[in-house]
């Protein structure tokens, strides 16, 4: 039986609206404007010489990861550590913090894709793949992330995933580094904003702005 959530149903037609820097987006899960913001913010971090690695939590098939690698290569930063994290088993179960009538389609197990498919995308693009960690975010420890982090893109969709990734990333964020949190203030995924607010409760909330439902947080 044809799976309506299978990766082939998330491919996009090869038209200019689905391209960035002349390259086709690998899926419909990240928009052209989202990729442009990731590129812009990572480029800023690199131009400032902020020390540390680049991490992406929730890489799916590599839609964003491919452009991160392209920018690292373009700016002679190929040697900078680049790690991506995904369960490759789809979304985790929802918690009460994630409940929203608008987000009924977002359920545990959705958006599953294999690690093999991610690596195939890099091979097809003739790009060096990142270090790939296959795990649920709550299974990861500090040993799984770089000692210093310059840039992080968090795309965990649900409350616990965003909270778990922030706990790993924020303590290691270099001064001048940037964290982007996808799906912020998106009605379908209310757990994302709740996780950010809860993580920074009792701490000084750093400057935060929202662009295209992505929270931009400068450390």
C-alpha positions as CSV (number, residue, x, y, z in Angstrom):
1,X,0.0,0.0,0.0
2,X,1.3,3.5,-0.9
3,X,2.4,5.4,2.2
4,X,1.2,9.0,1.9
5,X,3.9,10.1,4.3
6,X,6.8,8.4,2.5
7,X,9.6,10.6,1.4
8,X,8.6,10.6,-2.3
9,X,5.5,12.5,-1.4
10,X,7.6,15.2,0.2
11,X,9.8,15.9,-2.8
12,X,9.3,19.2,-4.6
13,X,9.1,20.0,-8.3
14,X,12.2,21.5,-9.8
15,X,11.1,25.1,-10.4
16,X,12.8,28.3,-9.3
17,X,10.4,28.7,-6.3
18,X,11.9,25.5,-4.9
19,X,15.5,26.4,-5.4
20,X,18.1,28.4,-3.4
21,X,21.5,29.4,-4.7
22,X,20.6,27.5,-7.9
23,X,20.1,24.2,-6.0
24,X,16.8,22.3,-5.6
25,X,15.5,21.8,-2.1
26,X,15.5,18.1,-1.1
27,X,12.0,18.2,0.4
28,X,9.0,20.3,1.2
29,X,9.8,20.3,5.0
30,X,11.9,23.5,4.8
31,X,11.0,26.4,2.6
32,X,13.3,28.5,0.4
33,X,12.9,31.4,2.8
34,X,13.8,29.2,5.8
35,X,17.0,28.0,4.0
36,X,17.8,31.6,3.1
37,X,17.6,32.5,6.8
38,X,19.8,29.6,7.9
39,X,22.3,30.6,5.2
40,X,22.3,34.2,6.3
41,X,22.7,33.5,10.0
42,X,25.4,30.9,9.5
43,X,27.3,33.1,7.1
44,X,27.2,35.9,9.8
45,X,28.7,33.5,12.4
46,X,31.4,32.3,10.1
47,X,32.3,35.9,9.0
48,X,32.7,36.8,12.7
49,X,35.0,33.8,13.3
50,X,32.9,32.4,16.1
51,X,34.7,29.3,17.3
52,X,32.9,25.9,17.4
53,X,31.0,23.3,15.5
54,X,27.8,23.4,13.5
55,X,24.9,21.2,14.7
56,X,21.4,20.4,13.3
57,X,18.9,18.6,15.5
58,X,16.2,17.1,13.3
59,X,17.8,16.8,9.9
60,X,15.2,14.6,8.1
61,X,16.5,14.0,4.6
62,X,19.1,16.8,4.7
63,X,17.2,19.6,3.1
64,X,18.9,22.1,5.4
65,X,22.1,20.1,6.0
66,X,23.0,20.1,2.3
67,X,23.0,23.9,2.3
68,X,25.0,24.1,5.5
69,X,27.7,21.9,3.9
70,X,27.6,24.0,0.7
71,X,28.2,27.2,2.7
72,X,31.0,25.6,4.8
73,X,32.7,24.5,1.7
74,X,32.2,27.9,-0.1
75,X,33.8,29.8,2.9
76,X,36.7,27.5,3.3
77,X,35.3,26.2,6.5
78,X,35.0,22.5,5.4
79,X,37.1,21.4,8.4
80,X,34.7,22.9,10.9
81,X,32.9,20.1,12.8
82,X,29.4,19.5,11.5
83,X,27.0,17.1,13.2
84,X,23.4,16.2,12.5
85,X,21.0,14.3,14.8
86,X,17.8,12.4,14.0
87,X,16.0,9.3,15.1
88,X,15.3,8.4,11.5
89,X,12.1,6.9,12.9
90,X,9.9,9.9,12.5
91,X,8.4,12.1,15.1
92,X,8.4,11.0,18.7
93,X,5.1,10.7,20.7
94,X,3.4,13.9,21.5
95,X,3.1,15.3,25.1
96,X,0.3,17.4,26.4
97,X,2.5,20.5,25.7
98,X,2.2,19.7,22.0
99,X,-1.6,19.3,21.8
100,X,-3.3,21.5,19.2
101,X,-6.3,21.0,17.0
102,X,-4.4,22.7,14.2
103,X,-1.6,20.1,14.5
104,X,-3.6,16.9,14.4
105,X,-1.6,15.7,11.4
106,X,1.6,15.8,13.3
107,X,1.8,12.4,15.0
108,X,4.4,10.1,16.3
109,X,6.1,8.1,13.5
110,X,5.4,10.7,10.9
111,X,8.2,12.0,8.7
112,X,10.3,8.8,9.0
113,X,13.2,8.6,6.6
114,X,16.3,6.4,6.7
115,X,19.9,7.5,7.4
116,X,20.7,5.8,4.1
117,X,18.5,8.3,2.3
118,X,20.2,11.2,4.0
119,X,23.6,9.9,3.0
120,X,22.3,9.3,-0.6
121,X,21.4,13.0,-0.8
122,X,24.9,14.0,0.0
123,X,26.4,11.5,-2.4
124,X,24.1,12.7,-5.2
125,X,25.2,16.3,-4.5
126,X,28.9,15.3,-4.3
127,X,29.2,16.8,-0.9
128,X,31.0,15.5,2.2
129,X,28.3,14.2,4.7
130,X,28.3,15.5,8.3
131,X,28.8,13.3,11.3
132,X,25.4,11.6,11.6
133,X,24.0,10.6,15.0
134,X,21.0,8.2,14.9
135,X,19.2,8.6,18.2
136,X,16.2,10.1,20.0
137,X,17.3,13.4,21.4
138,X,16.7,12.3,25.0
139,X,19.2,9.5,24.4
140,X,22.0,11.9,23.6
141,X,24.6,13.1,26.1
142,X,27.2,15.9,26.2
143,X,29.7,13.5,24.7
144,X,27.6,13.5,21.4
145,X,28.0,17.3,20.7
146,X,31.0,19.4,19.9
147,X,32.9,21.0,22.9
148,X,32.1,24.4,21.4
149,X,29.1,25.2,19.2
150,X,29.0,28.2,16.9
151,X,25.7,27.6,15.2
152,X,22.7,25.3,15.9
153,X,19.5,24.7,13.9
154,X,16.9,23.0,16.0
155,X,14.0,21.4,14.1
156,X,12.5,18.9,16.6
157,X,8.8,19.9,16.1
158,X,7.7,18.8,19.6
159,X,8.2,20.2,23.2
160,X,10.5,17.5,24.5
161,X,12.7,17.4,21.4
162,X,13.3,21.1,21.5
163,X,13.9,21.1,25.3
164,X,16.3,18.2,25.0
165,X,18.3,19.8,22.2
166,X,18.5,23.2,24.0
167,X,19.9,21.4,27.1
168,X,22.7,20.0,25.0
169,X,23.4,23.0,22.8
170,X,23.0,26.1,25.0
171,X,25.7,25.4,27.6
172,X,28.3,24.9,24.8
173,X,27.3,27.9,22.6
174,X,30.2,30.2,22.0
175,X,30.0,33.9,22.6
176,X,28.6,35.4,19.4
177,X,27.0,32.1,18.3
178,X,23.5,31.6,17.1
179,X,20.7,29.1,17.7
180,X,17.8,28.9,15.3
181,X,14.6,27.2,16.4
182,X,12.2,26.2,13.6
183,X,8.4,26.2,13.9
184,X,8.4,28.9,16.6
185,X,4.9,30.4,17.3
186,X,3.4,28.0,14.7
187,X,-0.1,27.1,15.8
188,X,0.2,23.5,14.7
189,X,3.3,23.0,16.9
190,X,2.8,24.9,20.2
191,X,5.3,22.8,22.1
192,X,8.2,24.5,20.3
193,X,7.6,28.0,21.8
194,X,6.7,26.5,25.2
195,X,10.0,24.5,25.3
196,X,12.0,27.7,24.5
197,X,10.1,29.7,27.2
198,X,10.5,26.9,29.8
199,X,14.2,26.4,29.1
200,X,15.0,30.1,29.7
201,X,12.6,30.4,32.7
202,X,14.8,31.6,35.6
203,X,17.6,32.5,33.2
204,X,18.2,35.8,31.3
205,X,16.4,35.4,28.0
206,X,18.9,36.4,25.3
207,X,17.8,38.6,22.4
208,X,15.2,36.7,20.3
209,X,13.5,37.6,17.1
210,X,11.1,35.6,15.0
211,X,11.5,35.4,11.2
212,X,9.3,33.0,9.1
213,X,8.3,31.1,12.3
214,X,12.0,30.6,13.1
215,X,13.3,32.0,16.5
216,X,16.7,33.6,16.0
217,X,18.6,33.6,19.3
218,X,22.1,35.2,19.5
219,X,24.3,34.0,22.3
